[in-house]
Amino acid sequence: MSAIVLYFAYGSNLLPVRIEARLGPCRALGLAWLDAYTLRFHKRATDGSGKADAFRTGASTDRLYGNTFEISALQKRRLDGFEGPGYRCKWLTVESRTGPVTACIYLAKPDEIDPALVPFDWYHQLVEQGAREAGFPPHYVHQIAQVNARSDPDTVRSRKHFYLLGNPSDV
């Protein structure tokens, strides 16, 4: 039997169909949050777009919402591959409705951050829909919805990801 790992998702992996397409079945434990962090889309991706990052601000008024998942050690190794070398896993205590838990959270490495980056529209929508499905507070979902996004010039990749969102014709 494989060890169970808690994973705090705040980006595109919030959406169950996305994380399960990558890792297989995962048990969602529900809403969690991390104070003094905020969501940014400034992590440099190999495709030239911005990906989500849990950015530490240190401000007590900032809160990053996420969803915790139980994943196996094998799924964690697979997830490390998807997250790639631009992120590092850090074990942090996050708050949940049932109390604090320690979970792996992927943080962008400082040299992978570029504030000028913008996410692709499909990626942005994966995050937004994941936040809605996870039951994030309406003001937080609204903040995500207001983030600028751009069309992906790779129409094949775009179609594939819009399909996960239930919009196979969007490109």
DRENPA-3360 file (N, C-alpha, C; in nm, 2 decimals, always signed):
BEGIN
1 = MSAIVLYF = +0.08/-0.12/+0.00/+0.00/+0.00/+0.00/+0.09/+0.12/+0.00 ~ +0.05/+0.22/-0.08/+0.13/+0.34/-0.10/+0.09/+0.44/+0.01 ~ +0.19/+0.52/+0.05/+0.16/+0.63/+0.15/+0.07/+0.74/+0.09 ~ -0.01/+0.80/+0.17/-0.10/+0.91/+0.13/-0.03/+1.04/+0.16 ~ -0.04/+1.13/+0.06/+0.01/+1.26/+0.07/-0.10/+1.36/+0.06 ~ -0.10/+1.47/+0.13/-0.19/+1.58/+0.11/-0.13/+1.68/+0.02 ~ -0.21/+1.72/-0.08/-0.17/+1.82/-0.18/-0.27/+1.94/-0.18 ~ -0.21/+2.06/-0.17/-0.29/+2.18/-0.17/-0.29/+2.24/-0.32;
9 = AYGSNLLP = -0.40/+2.23/-0.39/-0.41/+2.28/-0.52/-0.48/+2.42/-0.52 ~ -0.42/+2.51/-0.60/-0.48/+2.64/-0.61/-0.48/+2.69/-0.75 ~ -0.43/+2.62/-0.85/-0.43/+2.66/-0.99/-0.52/+2.57/-1.07 ~ -0.47/+2.52/-1.19/-0.55/+2.44/-1.28/-0.59/+2.31/-1.22 ~ -0.51/+2.26/-1.12/-0.54/+2.13/-1.06/-0.66/+2.13/-0.97 ~ -0.71/+2.25/-0.94/-0.83/+2.27/-0.86/-0.95/+2.19/-0.93 ~ -0.95/+2.19/-1.06/-1.06/+2.13/-1.13/-1.04/+1.97/-1.13 ~ -1.13/+1.90/-1.07/-1.12/+1.75/-1.05/-1.09/+1.68/-1.19;
17 = VRIEARLG = -1.16/+1.72/-1.29/-1.14/+1.66/-1.42/-0.99/+1.68/-1.47 ~ -0.93/+1.79/-1.44/-0.79/+1.82/-1.47/-0.70/+1.73/-1.39 ~ -0.71/+1.74/-1.26/-0.61/+1.66/-1.18/-0.63/+1.51/-1.20 ~ -0.75/+1.46/-1.22/-0.77/+1.32/-1.25/-0.72/+1.28/-1.38 ~ -0.73/+1.37/-1.48/-0.67/+1.34/-1.61/-0.52/+1.32/-1.60 ~ -0.46/+1.39/-1.51/-0.32/+1.38/-1.49/-0.28/+1.26/-1.40 ~ -0.35/+1.24/-1.29/-0.31/+1.15/-1.19/-0.40/+1.03/-1.16 ~ -0.51/+1.03/-1.22/-0.61/+0.92/-1.19/-0.69/+0.97/-1.07;
25 = PCRALGLA = -0.78/+0.88/-1.01/-0.87/+0.92/-0.91/-0.79/+0.99/-0.79 ~ -0.85/+1.10/-0.74/-0.79/+1.17/-0.62/-0.91/+1.20/-0.53 ~ -0.89/+1.19/-0.40/-1.00/+1.23/-0.31/-0.98/+1.37/-0.27 ~ -1.08/+1.45/-0.30/-1.09/+1.59/-0.26/-1.13/+1.60/-0.12 ~ -1.06/+1.68/-0.04/-1.09/+1.69/+0.10/-1.17/+1.82/+0.13 ~ -1.16/+1.91/+0.04/-1.23/+2.04/+0.05/-1.15/+2.16/+0.06 ~ -1.22/+2.27/+0.08/-1.17/+2.40/+0.09/-1.06/+2.42/+0.19 ~ -0.96/+2.49/+0.16/-0.85/+2.52/+0.25/-0.79/+2.66/+0.21;
33 = WLDAYTLR = -0.71/+2.71/+0.30/-0.66/+2.85/+0.27/-0.53/+2.87/+0.34 ~ -0.45/+2.96/+0.29/-0.32/+2.99/+0.33/-0.31/+3.15/+0.35 ~ -0.30/+3.20/+0.47/-0.29/+3.34/+0.49/-0.15/+3.39/+0.45 ~ -0.15/+3.52/+0.42/-0.03/+3.59/+0.38/+0.03/+3.55/+0.24 ~ -0.06/+3.48/+0.16/-0.02/+3.44/+0.03/-0.13/+3.50/-0.06 ~ -0.10/+3.51/-0.19/-0.20/+3.55/-0.29/-0.18/+3.48/-0.42 ~ -0.28/+3.47/-0.50/-0.27/+3.40/-0.63/-0.22/+3.50/-0.73 ~ -0.11/+3.46/-0.80/-0.06/+3.54/-0.92/-0.04/+3.44/-1.03;
41 = FHKRATDG = -0.05/+3.50/-1.15/-0.03/+3.42/-1.28/+0.11/+3.46/-1.34 ~ +0.21/+3.46/-1.26/+0.34/+3.51/-1.31/+0.45/+3.41/-1.32 ~ +0.42/+3.28/-1.31/+0.52/+3.18/-1.32/+0.54/+3.15/-1.47 ~ +0.67/+3.16/-1.51/+0.70/+3.14/-1.65/+0.68/+2.99/-1.69 ~ +0.60/+2.97/-1.80/+0.58/+2.84/-1.85/+0.67/+2.82/-1.98 ~ +0.69/+2.70/-2.02/+0.77/+2.68/-2.14/+0.70/+2.72/-2.26 ~ +0.57/+2.74/-2.26/+0.49/+2.78/-2.37/+0.48/+2.94/-2.38 ~ +0.55/+3.01/-2.29/+0.55/+3.15/-2.29/+0.43/+3.22/-2.22;
49 = SGKADAFR = +0.35/+3.14/-2.16/+0.24/+3.20/-2.08/+0.27/+3.20/-1.93 ~ +0.18/+3.27/-1.86/+0.19/+3.27/-1.72/+0.11/+3.16/-1.65 ~ +0.16/+3.09/-1.55/+0.09/+2.99/-1.48/+0.07/+3.04/-1.34 ~ -0.02/+2.98/-1.26/-0.05/+3.02/-1.13/+0.07/+3.00/-1.03 ~ +0.07/+3.09/-0.94/+0.17/+3.08/-0.83/+0.11/+3.12/-0.70 ~ +0.14/+3.05/-0.59/+0.11/+3.09/-0.46/+0.22/+3.19/-0.41 ~ +0.19/+3.31/-0.42/+0.30/+3.41/-0.39/+0.29/+3.46/-0.25 ~ +0.40/+3.45/-0.17/+0.40/+3.49/-0.03/+0.41/+3.65/-0.03;
57 = TGASTDRL = +0.31/+3.71/+0.03/+0.32/+3.86/+0.04/+0.36/+3.90/+0.19 ~ +0.32/+3.81/+0.28/+0.35/+3.84/+0.42/+0.24/+3.93/+0.48 ~ +0.14/+3.97/+0.40/+0.04/+4.06/+0.45/-0.08/+3.98/+0.51 ~ -0.11/+4.01/+0.64/-0.21/+3.93/+0.71/-0.35/+3.94/+0.64 ~ -0.37/+4.04/+0.55/-0.50/+4.06/+0.49/-0.51/+3.98/+0.36 ~ -0.40/+3.92/+0.31/-0.40/+3.83/+0.19/-0.44/+3.69/+0.23 ~ -0.52/+3.63/+0.14/-0.55/+3.49/+0.16/-0.56/+3.42/+0.03 ~ -0.49/+3.30/+0.02/-0.49/+3.22/-0.10/-0.58/+3.10/-0.07;
65 = YGNTFEIS = -0.69/+3.08/-0.15/-0.77/+2.96/-0.13/-0.73/+2.85/-0.22 ~ -0.75/+2.73/-0.17/-0.72/+2.61/-0.25/-0.81/+2.49/-0.21 ~ -0.78/+2.38/-0.27/-0.85/+2.26/-0.23/-0.75/+2.15/-0.20 ~ -0.77/+2.08/-0.09/-0.67/+1.97/-0.05/-0.72/+1.84/-0.11 ~ -0.62/+1.77/-0.16/-0.65/+1.63/-0.22/-0.56/+1.53/-0.15 ~ -0.61/+1.41/-0.13/-0.53/+1.30/-0.09/-0.48/+1.23/-0.22 ~ -0.35/+1.22/-0.23/-0.29/+1.15/-0.34/-0.19/+1.05/-0.29 ~ -0.16/+0.95/-0.37/-0.06/+0.85/-0.33/+0.08/+0.91/-0.36;
73 = ALQKRRLD = +0.18/+0.84/-0.30/+0.32/+0.88/-0.32/+0.35/+0.87/-0.47 ~ +0.30/+0.77/-0.54/+0.32/+0.76/-0.68/+0.26/+0.87/-0.76 ~ +0.14/+0.91/-0.72/+0.07/+1.03/-0.79/+0.15/+1.15/-0.76 ~ +0.21/+1.17/-0.64/+0.29/+1.28/-0.61/+0.41/+1.29/-0.70 ~ +0.48/+1.18/-0.73/+0.59/+1.17/-0.82/+0.55/+1.22/-0.96 ~ +0.43/+1.17/-1.00/+0.38/+1.21/-1.13/+0.35/+1.36/-1.13 ~ +0.29/+1.41/-1.03/+0.26/+1.55/-1.02/+0.39/+1.64/-1.02 ~ +0.49/+1.59/-0.96/+0.62/+1.66/-0.97/+0.67/+1.68/-1.11;
81 = GFEGPGYR = +0.64/+1.57/-1.19/+0.67/+1.58/-1.34/+0.59/+1.68/-1.41 ~ +0.46/+1.69/-1.38/+0.37/+1.79/-1.44/+0.41/+1.93/-1.40 ~ +0.44/+1.95/-1.28/+0.47/+2.08/-1.23/+0.61/+2.13/-1.28 ~ +0.70/+2.03/-1.31/+0.82/+2.06/-1.37/+0.92/+2.13/-1.28 ~ +1.04/+2.17/-1.34/+1.15/+2.23/-1.26/+1.13/+2.37/-1.22 ~ +1.02/+2.44/-1.27/+1.00/+2.58/-1.24/+0.93/+2.60/-1.10 ~ +0.88/+2.49/-1.04/+0.82/+2.49/-0.91/+0.89/+2.40/-0.82 ~ +0.88/+2.43/-0.69/+0.93/+2.35/-0.58/+0.82/+2.31/-0.49;
89 = CKWLTVES = +0.82/+2.19/-0.44/+0.72/+2.15/-0.34/+0.76/+2.20/-0.20 ~ +0.68/+2.27/-0.13/+0.71/+2.31/+0.00/+0.59/+2.25/+0.09 ~ +0.63/+2.20/+0.21/+0.53/+2.15/+0.30/+0.49/+2.26/+0.40 ~ +0.36/+2.30/+0.39/+0.31/+2.41/+0.47/+0.19/+2.37/+0.54 ~ +0.16/+2.44/+0.65/+0.04/+2.41/+0.72/-0.07/+2.51/+0.66 ~ -0.18/+2.45/+0.61/-0.29/+2.52/+0.56/-0.41/+2.50/+0.65 ~ -0.49/+2.60/+0.65/-0.61/+2.59/+0.74/-0.72/+2.53/+0.65 ~ -0.81/+2.45/+0.72/-0.93/+2.40/+0.65/-1.04/+2.41/+0.75;
97 = RTGPVTAC = -1.16/+2.37/+0.70/-1.28/+2.37/+0.79/-1.27/+2.28/+0.90 ~ -1.19/+2.18/+0.89/-1.17/+2.08/+1.00/-1.04/+2.10/+1.08 ~ -0.97/+2.21/+1.05/-0.85/+2.24/+1.13/-0.73/+2.24/+1.04 ~ -0.61/+2.28/+1.10/-0.49/+2.28/+1.02/-0.44/+2.15/+0.97 ~ -0.39/+2.14/+0.85/-0.32/+2.02/+0.80/-0.19/+2.06/+0.73 ~ -0.10/+1.97/+0.72/+0.02/+1.99/+0.65/+0.01/+1.93/+0.51 ~ +0.04/+2.01/+0.41/+0.02/+1.97/+0.27/+0.13/+2.02/+0.18 ~ +0.16/+1.95/+0.07/+0.25/+1.99/-0.03/+0.19/+2.10/-0.11;
105 = IYLAKPDE = +0.26/+2.21/-0.13/+0.21/+2.32/-0.22/+0.33/+2.35/-0.31 ~ +0.30/+2.37/-0.44/+0.40/+2.40/-0.53/+0.41/+2.55/-0.55 ~ +0.53/+2.60/-0.52/+0.56/+2.74/-0.53/+0.66/+2.77/-0.64 ~ +0.64/+2.88/-0.72/+0.73/+2.91/-0.83/+0.87/+2.95/-0.77 ~ +0.97/+2.90/-0.84/+1.10/+2.94/-0.80/+1.12/+3.09/-0.84 ~ +1.19/+3.16/-0.75/+1.21/+3.31/-0.78/+1.26/+3.34/-0.92 ~ +1.35/+3.27/-0.97/+1.40/+3.30/-1.11/+1.30/+3.26/-1.22 ~ +1.19/+3.20/-1.18/+1.09/+3.16/-1.28/+0.97/+3.26/-1.28;
113 = IDPALVPF = +0.98/+3.37/-1.21/+0.87/+3.47/-1.20/+0.89/+3.59/-1.29 ~ +0.79/+3.62/-1.37/+0.79/+3.74/-1.45/+0.65/+3.80/-1.44 ~ +0.64/+3.92/-1.37/+0.52/+3.99/-1.35/+0.44/+4.03/-1.48 ~ +0.51/+4.03/-1.59/+0.45/+4.07/-1.72/+0.37/+3.96/-1.79 ~ +0.39/+3.84/-1.74/+0.32/+3.72/-1.80/+0.17/+3.73/-1.79 ~ +0.10/+3.66/-1.88/-0.04/+3.65/-1.88/-0.08/+3.51/-1.91 ~ -0.18/+3.45/-1.85/-0.21/+3.31/-1.87/-0.29/+3.30/-2.01 ~ -0.28/+3.18/-2.06/-0.37/+3.15/-2.18/-0.51/+3.14/-2.13;
121 = DWYHQLVE = -0.61/+3.17/-2.22/-0.75/+3.17/-2.18/-0.80/+3.03/-2.13 ~ -0.76/+2.92/-2.19/-0.80/+2.79/-2.14/-0.75/+2.77/-2.00 ~ -0.62/+2.80/-1.97/-0.56/+2.78/-1.84/-0.64/+2.87/-1.73 ~ -0.66/+2.99/-1.77/-0.73/+3.09/-1.68/-0.87/+3.03/-1.65 ~ -0.94/+2.97/-1.75/-1.07/+2.92/-1.73/-1.07/+2.79/-1.64 ~ -0.96/+2.71/-1.66/-0.95/+2.59/-1.57/-0.94/+2.63/-1.42 ~ -0.86/+2.74/-1.40/-0.85/+2.79/-1.26/-0.98/+2.84/-1.21 ~ -1.05/+2.93/-1.29/-1.17/+2.99/-1.25/-1.28/+2.88/-1.23;
129 = QGAREAGF = -1.30/+2.79/-1.32/-1.40/+2.69/-1.30/-1.37/+2.60/-1.18 ~ -1.24/+2.57/-1.16/-1.20/+2.49/-1.04/-1.24/+2.56/-0.91 ~ -1.22/+2.69/-0.91/-1.25/+2.77/-0.79/-1.40/+2.77/-0.77 ~ -1.48/+2.78/-0.87/-1.62/+2.78/-0.86/-1.67/+2.64/-0.80 ~ -1.62/+2.53/-0.87/-1.66/+2.40/-0.83/-1.61/+2.37/-0.68 ~ -1.50/+2.43/-0.64/-1.45/+2.40/-0.50/-1.53/+2.48/-0.40 ~ -1.61/+2.57/-0.44/-1.69/+2.65/-0.35/-1.62/+2.77/-0.29 ~ -1.52/+2.83/-0.36/-1.45/+2.94/-0.31/-1.54/+3.06/-0.29;
137 = PPHYVHQI = -1.51/+3.15/-0.20/-1.60/+3.27/-0.18/-1.62/+3.34/-0.31 ~ -1.74/+3.40/-0.33/-1.77/+3.47/-0.46/-1.67/+3.58/-0.49 ~ -1.63/+3.66/-0.39/-1.53/+3.77/-0.42/-1.40/+3.72/-0.47 ~ -1.36/+3.60/-0.43/-1.23/+3.54/-0.47/-1.25/+3.49/-0.62 ~ -1.36/+3.42/-0.65/-1.38/+3.38/-0.78/-1.39/+3.50/-0.88 ~ -1.45/+3.61/-0.83/-1.46/+3.73/-0.91/-1.32/+3.78/-0.94 ~ -1.23/+3.78/-0.84/-1.09/+3.83/-0.86/-1.02/+3.75/-0.97 ~ -1.04/+3.62/-0.97/-0.98/+3.53/-1.07/-1.04/+3.56/-1.21;
145 = AQVNARSD = -1.17/+3.58/-1.21/-1.24/+3.61/-1.34/-1.19/+3.74/-1.40 ~ -1.14/+3.84/-1.32/-1.09/+3.97/-1.37/-0.95/+3.96/-1.42 ~ -0.88/+3.85/-1.41/-0.74/+3.84/-1.46/-0.74/+3.84/-1.61 ~ -0.65/+3.92/-1.67/-0.64/+3.92/-1.81/-0.58/+3.79/-1.86 ~ -0.63/+3.74/-1.97/-0.58/+3.62/-2.04/-0.57/+3.64/-2.19 ~ -0.50/+3.56/-2.25/-0.48/+3.57/-2.40/-0.50/+3.43/-2.47 ~ -0.53/+3.44/-2.60/-0.56/+3.32/-2.67/-0.42/+3.24/-2.69 ~ -0.44/+3.11/-2.69/-0.32/+3.02/-2.71/-0.30/+3.01/-2.86;
153 = PDTVRSRK = -0.18/+3.04/-2.91/-0.16/+3.02/-3.06/-0.16/+2.88/-3.10 ~ -0.14/+2.78/-3.01/-0.14/+2.64/-3.04/-0.29/+2.59/-3.03 ~ -0.36/+2.59/-3.14/-0.50/+2.56/-3.14/-0.53/+2.41/-3.10 ~ -0.44/+2.32/-3.12/-0.46/+2.18/-3.08/-0.45/+2.18/-2.93 ~ -0.35/+2.24/-2.87/-0.35/+2.24/-2.72/-0.47/+2.31/-2.66 ~ -0.51/+2.42/-2.72/-0.62/+2.50/-2.67/-0.75/+2.41/-2.68 ~ -0.77/+2.34/-2.79/-0.89/+2.26/-2.80/-0.89/+2.15/-2.69 ~ -0.78/+2.09/-2.67/-0.77/+1.98/-2.57/-0.81/+2.03/-2.44;
161 = HFYLLGNP = -0.76/+2.15/-2.40/-0.79/+2.20/-2.26/-0.93/+2.25/-2.25 ~ -0.98/+2.32/-2.36/-1.12/+2.36/-2.36/-1.22/+2.24/-2.35 ~ -1.18/+2.13/-2.40/-1.26/+2.01/-2.39/-1.27/+1.96/-2.25 ~ -1.17/+1.98/-2.17/-1.18/+1.95/-2.02/-1.28/+2.03/-1.96 ~ -1.30/+2.15/-2.01/-1.39/+2.25/-1.95/-1.54/+2.23/-2.00 ~ -1.55/+2.13/-2.10/-1.68/+2.11/-2.15/-1.72/+2.20/-2.27 ~ -1.61/+2.27/-2.33/-1.63/+2.36/-2.44/-1.54/+2.32/-2.55 ~ -1.57/+2.20/-2.62/-1.47/+2.15/-2.72/-1.47/+2.24/-2.84;
169 = SDV = -1.56/+2.33/-2.87/-1.56/+2.41/-2.98/-1.48/+2.55/-2.96 ~ -1.46/+2.58/-2.84/-1.39/+2.71/-2.81/-1.24/+2.70/-2.85 ~ -1.20/+2.80/-2.92/-1.05/+2.81/-2.96/-1.02/+2.96/-2.97;
% end
